[in-house]
Amino acid sequence: MNQPQNSALIQWSFRLAVLFLLVLPLSIVATRLNLIHFSMGLAASALACLGALLIMLLGITAWLLPKFRGQRRQSLNIILVTLGPVLIAINALTGAGDKPAIHDISTDIAKPPAFVEALKQRGTDSNPLQRDQKLDQLQQQAYPLLAPIKTSLTPMQAYEKALSVAAGLGWDIYGNNPETGLIEAVDTTLLYGFKDDIAIRIESRLGTTHVDLRSVSRVGVGDLGANAARIEAFIKAFN
């Protein structure tokens, strides 16, 4: 391969690197603004990250090979431009870890908090709210320590505190019923703007106040552990 061919390959690689760098934020913004369906936005983001990874590997290879010595600076630019999407891809993959592909998490598997107002909030293409035995088993395997809050506060005191904690976490409360002890809210994810519904149930059991939570993603098969992390954040703030 001669010098002009080397230079052309590096130039086209850099252009592709810039393209993937632009596609990633554009797909996120378009999804958040509901300009495209979330599945299309996720697919575009995944394609941008995968493409950036391949181009980065090409840039690293070119930087190491003697025959590309004259394009080392351009090769380094390719690596730098693709670094952002590649780091995002690595973070997403490592963040998923061994998390199961579930989108419904509850501190009470036997009797999960029921949604009422959420039925008016969720669209027709949202995930179903019915749980099954397989889901319960997957949750128990992944989050065996997840349990309700047990407090000496009266149910009304716990209810008011739960309202305060939910608001402090930035959740938008759309259901507030002190008589039934049910709070319903929605949390919007930072990047894609996905909405996850939360039900908080406060009730007295044998003289102890129990605070149960349930967090359900409206879309997507898995949540990368987001719903469990949300519940754990609430429990930590409440305690």
N, C-alpha and C positions, 0 to 999 in steps of 0.2 A: 504494500500500500504506500503510495507516494505522499508527499507533504500536502498537496492540495486536497487529496481525498481525506486525509486525516483532519485537516482544517474544516472541511465541509461536514464531516461526521460530528465533530465537536460543536459546530455552529447549530446544526439541527438538534442536537441533544440539548443545548442550552435553550433553544426556543421551546422545545417540548417541556423542559423543566419549568420555564416561566408560565407556560400554558397550564400545567398541572397546579402550579402555585396559585393561579388566578381562579381555576375551577373550584378549588376547595372552599374558599370563603364565599364565592358566589352561590354555590350549591347550598351552603348553610343559610345564607341570608334569604335566598329564594324559598327555602323550606320554611323558615321562620315566618316569612311574610305570606305564606300560603299561596305563593305564585306557582309552585309545582307540588305534586303529591309527595308525601314524605318518603315513599319508597324510591321515587326517582331521585330525590335529593340525597338519600343515603347511598344509592348506587353510584351517583356522580362523585360523591365524596370518596367512596371506596376505590373507584377507578382512579381518581386523582392521587390518592395515597399509594396505590399499587404502582401506578405509572411513575410516580416520583421515586419510589424505591428502586425500580428497574433502571431509571436514568441515573440515579445516584451510584448504583453499582457500576454502570458504564463509566461514569466520571471517575470513580476510584480506580477502575481498571486502567483507564487512559492515563491517569496521573502516575500510575506505577510503571507502565510499559515504556521502555526506552524510545520506541518509535514515535511516541506521542510527546516526547520531551519538549518540543517547541510549543505545545498547547497546554502545558501544565497549569498556567495561570487560568486559562479558560476552563480547564477541567476542575480546578478548585472552585471556580464560580458556580459550576454545575452542582457541585457537592453542597455549597452553601445555600443555593436557591432551593434545592430539594430537601434541605434539612428539616424545615418546619413540617411539611406534610408527613415525612417519614417518622418524626418524633411523635406526631399525633397518632399515626397508625400503631406505633409500638406501644404508646400509652393505652390505646383502646384495647389492644390485644392482651397486654399484661394486666390491665384493669379487670378484664373479664375473668381471667384466671380460671378457676374451676366452678364459676357461678353457673347454675343450671339455667336453661332457657325457659324461665317462668317470669310472669309479669304481675303476679298477684301475691302479696305478702301480708300475713295477719299474725298478730300476737296470740290470737285465739283460733286455733285450727278447728276445734270441735264446733264452735259457734262464732264464726267471724262476724264482725260488725257489719250490719246491713246498710246499704246505701238507699237513700230516699230521694233527696234533691238531685243527686248525681244523675239520676235517670233523665232529668230534664237538661242536663249539661252536656252529656256525652252524645256524640253523633251516632248515626246508624252504622257507620263503619268502625266503631270502637270495639275493643275487645269485650267479650262477654263477662259478666260479673259472677257467673256460676263457678263454683270451685268443685273439684272432684278429688277422688282418693289419690290419683297419681300426682296431682299438684301438691296435696298435703305431704305425701312421702318425699317428694323432691325438696320441699321447703324444710322438712325436718332434717334431711340429710345435709343441706347446705347451711342452715341456720338453727342448729339444735338449741342454742342458748336464748333465742328470741322468746321473750315472755312478757306478759302484761305488767304494768306498774301496779304495785300494791302499796297503798298509802293510808296513813291514819287521818288524813283530811276528810272532812265530810264530803259527800257527793257534790254539793253545790260549791264548796271551796275548790275541790279538784276540777270541777267544770270551769270555773272562772280562771283557774291557773292554766288549764289546758288551752283555753281561748287565748290567753296572754302568750303562752309559749308558741302556739301556732302562728300568731301574728308576728311574733319576734323572729320566727324562721322565714318570714316572707311569704307565707301561704295566704292565698286569697280565700277567705271564708264565705261560703255561699249557703251554708246550712247551719242554723243556730237554734237548737230546741232544748232549753233547759229542762222541760218537763219529761222528755224521754231520755235526756242525758246524751244526746247525739249531736256531734259537730261534724260538718262536712266542709272540705276545703279542696283547693286545687293548687298544685305546685307546678310551675312552668320551668322546664330545663333551660339552662343558660344559652347553649349554642343553637340547637334546632328548634327550640320553643315547644318541645313536646309537653303535653299536659298529663299529669298523673293525679288521680283523685284520691283523697284521703278521708277516711271515716274514723272519728274518735268517739268511743263509747265509754261513758262513765256510769258505773252502777255499783251498788252495795251488795256484797256477798258475805254473809255470816259476820257482819259487823266490820268488814274491811272494804274500803273503796278500791275497786279495780278500774284501771284505765287501760282499755284495749285500743289498738290502732290497726288499721288496714290501709294499705297503699296499693293502688292498682294503676298500671299504665294504660292509657287509652289506646295506644297503638304499639305494635311491635310484639314479637314472640318472646324475646328476652329483654331484660332491663339492665344487664351488666352489674347487677347488685344495687341499683339505684334505690329501689323501693325499701329494701332492708336497711340501707344506709340512712335513708330518710327517717325511718321509724327509730333507728338507734340514736339519731341526732335529737329527735324529740324526747326520747327517754332520758338522755343525758341532760338536756336542758331542763326537763321537768324535775329531775332529781337534784 
